[in-house]
Each structure stands twice: as structure tokens, then as C-alpha cells.
């Protein structure tokens, strides 16, 4: 190790060490919402921002259409898509209710 490398690493560590103190840290605390309504509104905003409902319902409909198409041809694909979309709506409702409860308890988000 040369003197030049040693000096360079010392200077860089001296400059960068204080910078690391200002980076984001995770302290293990999650935001707790005061009531059910504010937790539900926050979850609704998050879902709208990430298009969660559309992703769940569309994915379930496509899955149902594939299974229906394999089992019953074209007519089966149409029926499977309808059943899959209905299942996706139900799954999204359950997911959203679970996430609202987690927000109320402060477990996530």
C-alpha cells in the first residue's frame, strides 16, 4: 500500500463518514392511525396510486380465462374470466381490509 493510497483513503473516509450520519435510518416504528377512517383513507390513496385493485382483478381474470380456456375452449375462457374477476374482487376486498387493520395497529407502512 503506497502513501498516496493511504492518504486518499483517509481523506475520503474523513469526508464520507459524517455524511453517513445524515442518511435515512429505520428505527422500527410504523405510523399508527388514530381511527379506522384515516387508516382506510390512507390505504385507499395508496391503492389508487399503485393501481392495486386493477392489478388484482385483471390478474385473476386472466388466470381464470387461461384455466377456462384449457378446460372448456372459447366459451370456457369467457366464463373463467368472469369467475376470475369476481374472485379477484373478493380477494382485493380481503387484502384491503387486512391492510387497513395493519395500518391501525401500526404494523406496516
N, C-alpha and C positions, 0 to 999 in steps of 0.2 A: 504494500500500500504506500503510495507516494504521499508526500507532504501536501501536494496540490489536492489530491482526492480527499485527504483527511480534513483540510481546511474547508473545502467545498461542502462536504457532508456536515461539518459542524455549523457552518453558516446557514445552510438550508434547514437543519433541524432547529436552529435558534429562531429562524423566521417562521417556520411552519408549525412549531409546537404551540405557540399561543393561538394560532388560527383554529386549531382543532378544538379549543375550548368553546368556540362560538358556533360550532356545528350543531345540528339538531340532535337531541338526545331523546330517548324514550324512557320515561320514568314509570311506566307500567300503569298509569292511570288513564281511564277512559272517561269520556264525558258522560255524565248522568243527566237525564232529562227529568224535570220536575214532575211532569204529569204525562199521562198517556197521549194526550192530544199533541203535545210538542214533539214527542218521540215519533208519533205516526206521521206528522208533517215532515219531519226530518227524513224519515225513511222514504216517504213519497217523493221528496225532492231528489234524493239520491237515486231512486229507481228511475225517475224521469230523465235524469242526467245521463244515466248509463243504459237506458232503454231496456231495462231488465225484463219487464213484462213481455215485451215483443220478442225478446230472445228466447224466453222460456216457452211461450206459446208456439212460436214458429218452429223451434227445435222439436217440440213434442208433436206438432202436426206433421213435420217431415218424417219423423220416426214412425208415426202411425201410418203414413202413406206408404212408406217403404215396406213395413210389415204387411199391410193390407194388400199392396201390390204383389208381394211374393205369395201370399196365400190365396188371393181372390182375383187377381188380374186388375183391370182398369176400374171396375166397379168397387172392388175391394180397396183400391188405393184411395178412392174418394171417401168411402166410409171410414177407412183408417185415419185419414187426415182429419175428419170431423171428430172422431173419438179422441185422437191425439191432441187436438186443440182444446177440447173440453178437459181432458186430463191435465194439460198444461195450465189452463186457467185455475184449476183446483190446486195444482202444485204451487203456482205462484202465490195464491192466497195463503196457503200454509207457510210458505217461505217468508212472506211479508209479515205475517203475524208473529212468527218466531223472531224475526229481526227487530220488530218493534219491541218485543219483550226484552230482548238483549240490550237494546238501547236504554230501556227503562232501568234495567239492573246495572248498567254501566259496564257490561262485559265486553262490548265491542264498540268500535267507532270512537 
